[in-house]
Amino acid sequence: MKKFYYLKTCNTCMRILKTLDLPENVELQDIKEQPITVKQLEEMHKLSKSYEALFSKRAKLYKEMDLKNQTLEEADYKQYILEHYTFLKRPVLIYNNDIFIGNSKKIVDAAKLAVHE
């Protein structure tokens, strides 16, 4: 599977998309226009082994809902990600059997290596 989950309104996602120079066989999914399905999230979980790893603690809603002061379980992270797209840490690239989550330089560099091997 080759898929890139992103927000086209996110400058960071768009910058990373350009940086990665993805091949044409990578499917792009704007998670605001086309919400993530349960099946897609479960596929991401299978590769990442954690819903928390897929969860963005930088989301505005995270602060607004005061989630940092709550004890969240894996099921909670899954539920929040499915409820609102901003809770998915972005971007997420699935390339073959690897998953790259987020926008840190280390992750983007690793994704770039995987894509251009």
VEXZA-610266 format. One line per 2 residues: number of its first residue (from 1); their letters; for each residue x, y, z of N, C-alpha, C, O. Coordinates in Angstrom, 2 decimals, padded with zeros to 5 digits. Layout:
<pts>
NUM) a) X:Y:Z:X:Y:Z:X:Y:Z:X:Y:Z; ...
</pts>
This chain:
<pts>
1) mk) 000.84:-001.19:000.00:000.00:000.00:000.00:000.88:001.24:000.00:001.91:001.30:000.67; 000.45:002.22:-000.76:001.17:003.48:-000.83:000.16:004.60:-000.73:-000.60:004.86:-001.67
3) kf) 000.15:005.27:000.43:-000.87:006.29:000.67:-000.29:007.41:001.52:000.52:007.20:002.41; -000.75:008.63:001.21:-000.31:009.83:001.92:-001.56:010.53:002.46:-002.38:011.02:001.69
5) yy) -001.68:010.58:003.78:-002.80:011.26:004.44:-002.32:012.64:004.86:-001.28:012.77:005.51; -003.07:013.66:004.48:-002.62:015.04:004.73:-003.81:015.99:004.74:-004.95:015.59:004.50
7) lk) -003.52:017.24:005.02:-004.50:018.32:004.90:-003.97:019.30:003.86:-002.86:019.80:004.00; -004.75:019.58:002.83:-004.25:020.51:001.82:-004.24:021.94:002.32:-003.62:022.81:001.70
9) tc) -004.91:022.21:003.45:-004.88:023.55:004.03:-003.73:023.72:005.02:-003.55:024.79:005.60; -002.94:022.67:005.21:-001.81:022.70:006.14:-000.52:022.97:005.36:-000.10:022.16:004.53
11) nt) 000.09:024.11:005.63:001.32:024.47:004.92:002.43:023.45:005.14:003.19:023.15:004.21; 002.53:022.92:006.34:003.57:021.92:006.64:003.35:020.67:005.81:004.30:020.14:005.23
13) cm) 002.11:020.18:005.75:001.81:018.99:004.94:002.17:019.22:003.47:002.75:018.36:002.82; 001.81:020.39:002.97:002.07:020.69:001.56:003.57:020.80:001.28:004.05:020.36:000.24
15) ri) 004.30:021.38:002.23:005.76:021.49:002.08:006.39:020.09:002.06:007.25:019.80:001.23; 005.94:019.22:002.97:006.48:017.86:003.03:006.11:017.08:001.78:006.93:016.31:001.26
17) lk) 004.90:017.27:001.29:004.47:016.59:000.06:005.41:016.95:-001.10:005.80:016.07:-001.87; 005.76:018.23:-001.21:006.70:018.66:-002.26:008.09:018.07:-002.02:008.76:017.63:-002.96
19) tl) 008.53:018.08:-000.76:009.85:017.57:-000.41:009.99:016.08:-000.75:011.02:015.64:-001.24; 008.93:015.31:-000.48:008.99:013.87:-000.70:009.00:013.50:-002.18:009.53:012.46:-002.56
21) dl) 008.41:014.36:-003.02:008.35:014.09:-004.45:007.87:012.65:-004.69:008.58:011.83:-005.27; 006.65:012.38:-004.22:006.11:011.02:-004.25:005.85:010.53:-005.67:005.47:011.31:-006.54
23) pe) 006.07:009.23:-005.89:005.75:008.65:-007.20:004.23:008.74:-007.45:003.45:008.91:-006.52; 003.84:008.61:-008.72:002.43:008.73:-009.08:001.56:007.63:-008.49:000.35:007.80:-008.37
25) nv) 002.17:006.50:-008.11:001.37:005.38:-007.59:001.02:005.54:-006.10:000.44:004.64:-005.51; 001.38:006.67:-005.50:001.01:006.94:-004.12:-000.32:007.70:-004.12:-000.43:008.78:-004.70
27) el) -001.31:007.11:-003.46:-002.63:007.74:-003.39:-002.62:008.84:-002.33:-002.13:008.64:-001.22; -003.15:010.00:-002.69:-003.23:011.12:-001.75:-004.65:011.21:-001.20:-005.63:011.07:-001.94
29) qd) -004.76:011.44:000.11:-006.07:011.60:000.73:-006.07:012.80:001.66:-005.40:012.81:002.69; -006.84:013.82:001.27:-007.04:014.99:002.12:-008.06:014.57:003.17:-009.22:014.33:002.86
31) ik) -007.62:014.49:004.43:-008.47:013.92:005.48:-009.64:014.82:005.89:-010.54:014.38:006.60; -009.62:016.06:005.44:-010.77:016.94:005.71:-011.87:016.67:004.69:-013.05:016.62:005.04
33) eq) -011.49:016.51:003.44:-012.46:016.26:002.38:-012.93:014.81:002.35:-014.08:014.52:002.03; -012.03:013.91:002.70:-012.34:012.48:002.68:-011.90:011.89:004.03:-010.77:011.43:004.17
35) pi) -012.81:011.89:005.01:-012.44:011.44:006.36:-011.89:010.02:006.39:-012.20:009.18:005.55; -011.06:009.78:007.38:-010.45:008.48:007.56:-011.51:007.48:008.00:-012.36:007.78:008.84
37) tv) -011.47:006.30:007.42:-012.41:005.25:007.80:-011.82:004.43:008.94:-010.63:004.50:009.23; -012.68:003.67:009.59:-012.23:002.77:010.66:-011.18:001.81:010.11:-010.15:001.58:010.74
39) kq) -011.45:001.27:008.92:-010.52:000.32:008.30:-009.15:000.97:008.06:-008.11:000.36:008.33; -009.14:002.20:007.54:-007.87:002.89:007.29:-007.10:003.13:008.58:-005.89:002.93:008.64
41) le) -007.82:003.56:009.62:-007.16:003.81:010.90:-006.62:002.52:011.49:-005.53:002.52:012.07; -007.35:001.43:011.34:-006.86:000.14:011.84:-005.64:-000.33:011.07:-004.75:-000.96:011.64
43) em) -005.57:-000.02:009.78:-004.38:-000.35:008.99:-003.17:000.45:009.50:-002.07:-000.08:009.61; -003.40:001.74:009.80:-002.32:002.56:010.36:-001.87:002.02:011.71:-000.68:001.98:012.01
45) hk) -002.83:001.59:012.51:-002.53:001.06:013.84:-001.72:-000.22:013.74:-000.80:-000.45:014.53; -002.06:-001.06:012.75:-001.34:-002.32:012.56:000.15:-002.06:012.31:001.01:-002.80:012.77
47) ls) 000.43:-001.00:011.57:001.82:-000.66:011.26:002.51:000.11:012.39:003.69:-000.10:012.65; 001.77:000.98:013.06:002.38:001.82:014.11:002.33:001.18:015.49:003.10:001.55:016.38
49) ks) 001.43:000.22:015.67:001.24:-000.49:016.94:000.66:000.39:018.03:000.65:000.00:019.20; 000.17:001.60:017.68:-000.32:002.50:018.72:-001.22:003.59:018.13:-000.86:004.26:017.16
51) ye) -002.39:003.74:018.73:-003.25:004.86:018.33:-002.68:006.16:018.89:-002.83:007.22:018.29; -002.03:006.07:020.04:-001.45:007.28:020.63:-000.37:007.87:019.71:-000.25:009.09:019.60
53) al) 000.39:007.01:019.04:001.43:007.48:018.11:000.81:008.23:016.93:001.46:009.08:016.32; -000.43:007.91:016.61:-001.13:008.54:015.49:-001.89:009.80:015.92:-002.44:010.51:015.08
55) fs) -001.93:010.05:017.20:-002.74:011.12:017.78:-001.92:012.40:017.93:-000.79:012.39:018.41; -002.52:013.51:017.50:-001.84:014.81:017.60:-002.23:015.52:018.89:-003.39:015.87:019.10
57) kr) -001.25:015.73:019.73:-001.48:016.47:020.97:-001.28:017.97:020.73:-001.37:018.77:021.67; -001.02:018.35:019.50:-000.90:019.76:019.12:-002.22:020.34:018.61:-002.34:021.54:018.40
59) ak) -003.19:019.47:018.41:-004.48:019.92:017.86:-005.13:020.93:018.80:-005.09:020.79:020.02; -005.74:021.94:018.19:-006.41:022.98:018.97:-007.51:022.37:019.85:-007.70:022.78:020.99
61) ly) -008.21:021.40:019.30:-009.28:020.74:020.07:-008.74:020.01:021.29:-009.44:019.88:022.30; -007.52:019.52:021.21:-006.89:018.82:022.34:-006.84:019.76:023.55:-007.14:019.36:024.67
63) ke) -006.44:021.00:023.29:-006.37:021.99:024.36:-007.77:022.44:024.78:-008.06:022.56:025.97; -008.63:022.70:023.78:-009.99:023.17:024.08:-010.79:022.16:024.90:-011.58:022.54:025.76
65) md) -010.58:020.89:024.63:-011.32:019.85:025.34:-010.62:019.44:026.63:-011.10:018.57:027.37; -009.47:020.07:026.91:-008.69:019.79:028.12:-008.32:018.31:028.24:-008.37:017.73:029.32
67) lk) -007.97:017.71:027.11:-007.65:016.28:027.10:-006.33:015.97:027.80:-006.12:014.84:028.26; -005.44:016.96:027.88:-004.14:016.70:028.52:-004.30:016.38:030.01:-003.43:015.75:030.61
69) nq) -005.41:016.81:030.59:-005.66:016.54:032.01:-006.54:015.31:032.23:-007.05:015.08:033.32; -006.72:014.54:031.16:-007.50:013.30:031.27:-006.58:012.12:030.99:-005.57:012.26:030.30
71) tl) -006.94:010.98:031.52:-006.20:009.76:031.25:-006.84:009.08:030.05:-007.96:008.56:030.14; -006.13:009.10:028.94:-006.66:008.53:027.71:-006.09:007.14:027.46:-004.90:006.90:027.66
73) ee) -006.94:006.25:027.04:-006.54:004.88:026.68:-006.45:004.80:025.15:-006.84:005.73:024.45; -005.93:003.69:024.65:-005.82:003.50:023.20:-007.19:003.66:022.52:-007.27:004.26:021.44
75) ad) -008.25:003.13:023.13:-009.59:003.23:022.54:-010.03:004.69:022.44:-010.73:005.08:021.50; -009.63:005.51:023.43:-009.98:006.94:023.40:-009.28:007.64:022.24:-009.89:008.43:021.52
77) yk) -007.98:007.34:022.06:-007.24:007.95:020.95:-007.89:007.58:019.62:-008.05:008.44:018.75; -008.25:006.32:019.47:-008.90:005.86:018.23:-010.20:006.62:018.01:-010.46:007.12:016.91
79) qy) -011.02:006.72:019.05:-012.31:007.39:018.96:-012.15:008.86:018.55:-012.86:009.34:017.67; -011.21:009.55:019.19:-011.01:010.97:018.88:-010.52:011.16:017.44:-010.97:012.08:016.76
81) il) -009.62:010.32:016.99:-009.11:010.44:015.62:-010.25:010.24:014.61:-010.33:010.95:013.61; -011.12:009.28:014.90:-012.25:009.04:013.99:-013.30:010.15:014.06:-013.97:010.42:013.07
83) eh) -013.43:010.78:015.22:-014.42:011.84:015.39:-014.03:013.13:014.67:-014.88:013.81:014.09; -012.73:013.46:014.71:-012.33:014.73:014.09:-010.93:014.61:013.48:-009.99:014.17:014.14
85) yt) -010.83:015.02:012.23:-009.57:014.87:011.48:-008.38:015.56:012.12:-007.24:015.14:011.91; -008.60:016.61:012.90:-007.45:017.33:013.47:-006.68:016.50:014.48:-005.55:016.84:014.84
87) fl) -007.29:015.42:014.96:-006.59:014.59:015.94:-005.59:013.62:015.32:-004.82:012.98:016.04; -005.58:013.50:014.00:-004.57:012.65:013.35:-003.29:013.45:013.21:-003.28:014.54:012.65
89) kr) -002.21:012.89:013.73:-000.90:013.54:013.57:-000.58:013.51:012.08:-000.65:012.46:011.44; -000.21:014.66:011.53:-000.04:014.76:010.09:001.37:015.16:009.70:002.11:015.76:010.48
91) pv) 001.72:014.82:008.47:001.06:013.87:007.58:001.39:012.43:007.98:002.26:012.19:008.82; 000.67:011.49:007.38:000.96:010.07:007.56:001.22:009.50:006.17:000.40:009.64:005.26
93) li) 002.36:008.88:006.02:002.70:008.20:004.77:002.81:006.71:005.05:003.56:006.28:005.93; 002.06:005.95:004.29:002.22:004.49:004.32:002.86:004.14:002.99:002.31:004.40:001.92
95) yn) 004.03:003.55:003.08:004.76:003.20:001.87:005.22:001.77:002.00:006.09:001.45:002.82; 004.62:000.89:001.18:004.82:-000.55:001.30:004.41:-000.97:002.71:003.24:-000.82:003.06
97) nd) 005.31:-001.49:003.51:004.93:-001.92:004.87:005.48:-001.00:005.94:005.58:-001.40:007.10; 005.84:000.21:005.57:006.37:001.18:006.53:005.37:002.31:006.72:004.63:002.67:005.81
99) if) 005.38:002.88:007.92:004.53:004.03:008.20:005.40:005.16:008.74:006.28:004.94:009.57; 005.13:006.36:008.27:005.86:007.55:008.70:004.83:008.55:009.19:003.97:009.00:008.43
101) ig) 004.92:008.89:010.47:003.89:009.70:011.13:004.48:011.02:011.59:005.47:011.03:012.33; 003.89:012.11:011.16:004.30:013.42:011.66:005.24:014.16:010.74:005.51:013.73:009.62
103) ns) 005.74:015.28:011.26:006.50:016.19:010.40:007.89:016.51:010.92:008.49:017.50:010.51; 008.41:015.67:011.84:009.77:015.93:012.31:010.76:015.68:011.18:010.50:014.88:010.28
105) kk) 011.87:016.36:011.22:012.89:016.23:010.18:013.33:014.78:010.04:013.51:014.28:008.93; 013.51:014.10:011.16:013.95:012.71:011.17:012.95:011.81:010.42:013.34:010.96:009.63
107) iv) 011.66:012.01:010.68:010.61:011.21:010.03:010.56:011.52:008.53:010.48:010.61:007.71; 010.60:012.80:008.18:010.53:013.20:006.77:011.74:012.66:006.01:011.61:012.19:004.88
109) da) 012.92:012.73:006.61:014.13:012.20:005.96:014.02:010.69:005.75:014.40:010.18:004.70; 013.50:009.99:006.76:013.34:008.53:006.64:012.33:008.18:005.56:012.52:007.22:004.81
111) ak) 011.25:008.96:005.47:010.24:008.73:004.44:010.82:008.97:003.05:010.56:008.21:002.12; 011.62:010.01:002.94:012.24:010.34:001.66:013.16:009.21:001.20:013.17:008.85:000.02
113) la) 013.92:008.66:002.13:014.81:007.52:001.81:013.99:006.32:001.34:014.34:005.68:000.34; 012.92:006.02:002.05:012.09:004.86:001.72:011.47:005.00:000.32:011.40:004.04:-000.44
115) vh) 011.02:006.19:000.02:010.34:006.45:-001.25:011.31:006.41:-002.43:010.95:005.98:-003.52; 012.53:006.84:-002.21:013.49:006.97:-003.32:014.58:005.92:-003.29:015.67:006.13:-003.83
117) e) 014.30:004.77:-002.67:015.29:003.68:-002.68:015.38:003.04:-004.04:016.15:002.11:-004.24
</pts>
